[in-house]
Amino acid sequence: MHVSLTPKLEEMVREKVESGLYNNASEVIRDALRLMATQDELYQLKLERLREAISIGERDVATGSFTRIETDKDLKAFFDQI
């Protein structure tokens, strides 16, 4: 596999290797890809939780299980209750 990097990215990889944290550029790239995979997983988990929360909110609105807050006074009253 051949990978092309911008000069800035090449410098970042070179700096990581020179720091002694990695033995070679391949280790740097593998670690970066693992980090990307982790971020992708976290993004999907957050997206699933958001969709669940939206579903709950939509269900509450459909059943009338919500508190209407239209003014600062309403908001204060709501927080005073909890």
Order of alpha helices (4+ residues) and beta strands (2+ residues): alpha-alpha-alpha
